[in-house]
Amino acid sequence: MSIVKIFSDSTSDLPQGWKETYDIGIIPLYVVFQDGTYKDGVDITPEEVYQRVAAGGALPKTAAPSPADFIAAFEPVIASGGDAVYVGLSSALSSTYQNALLAAGEFPEGRVRVVDSETLCGGIALLVMKAARAAVKGHSSAEIAAMLEQCRSRVETEFVVDTLDYLYMGGRCSGMQNFIGSLLKIRPVLRLIDGAIVPVSRVRGKKEKAVEQMLQHALLNAKTMDKELLIVAHTLAEEDAKFLEKALREQTDVEEIAVIHAGCVIGSHCGPATVGLMYMH
């Protein structure tokens, strides 16, 4: 049976230790400022993105890896006799998935399998870790892809943004929504539904109230949670992340709770001080 290598893109925001332990390949998306194009997590850090936006006020654009980027990543694996499984950013949010499909078409049928995660950030990371552990156990690429397609609907991805400014500058909310939201200090709680980002509630007042609401929604699912792994993801929101991690350790029996830092692409759309929860049930 061929060795299976798992791939994702930079929006999975996998910790370096996980990438090294399971030899997971990462294809970076691009962050585009007026002065140049940078590979997410390779040429630029989230902190640098926020500093640039604060200094100049212009939000960067983000761009998917090209089919050629994917081909370059997959080719050595296929040439050595292995197979590849890629699971990445929701197709509803980016052309990344489509470009990966185009790249897969350049290899013999079945050698590269591409799965739409229908989520982002730590939600993708949950699926990547499922895939990586299955690969270690010797499952085939077909088995791993089928498993991912079966369990992706069980991934819960929810997050709270601290400011509507980034969503506004990125065209994801109107100027009036941004003005009223800022005036009333409204914190939207956002959830991935059918691969798209949907506001499920708007909490007025301190951000902590919105974070608490997100926590309570997760705790409602505590009995049915996958006990293997839960992820807290954030963009420079250390205190919120610590609060959630502590509460979840005390109030669930999940075996591993990992705190991860969201990268440049996620940060470019959500802004600093965003915090989210990702788990399966």
VENHU-V48801 format. One record per run of one state. SS is the DSSP state (h for helix, s for strand, l for the rest). FROM is the first residue (numbers start at 1). TO is the last residue. Records with the same first field share a line. If there is no record, write none. Layout:
SS: FROM-TO / FROM-TO
This chain:
l: 1-3 / 13-15 / 23-24 / 28-29 / 34-35 / 41-43 / 45-45 / 57-60 / 64-66 / 80-82 / 89-95 / 105-111 / 117-121 / 137-140 / 161-164 / 170-174 / 184-185 / 194-195 / 205-206 / 221-221 / 225-229 / 236-237 / 252-256 / 262-263 / 271-273 / 281-281
s: 4-9 / 25-27 / 30-33 / 36-40 / 44-44 / 61-63 / 83-88 / 112-116 / 155-160 / 186-193 / 196-204 / 230-235 / 257-261 / 274-280
h: 10-12 / 16-22 / 46-56 / 67-79 / 96-104 / 122-136 / 141-154 / 165-169 / 175-183 / 207-220 / 222-224 / 238-251 / 264-270
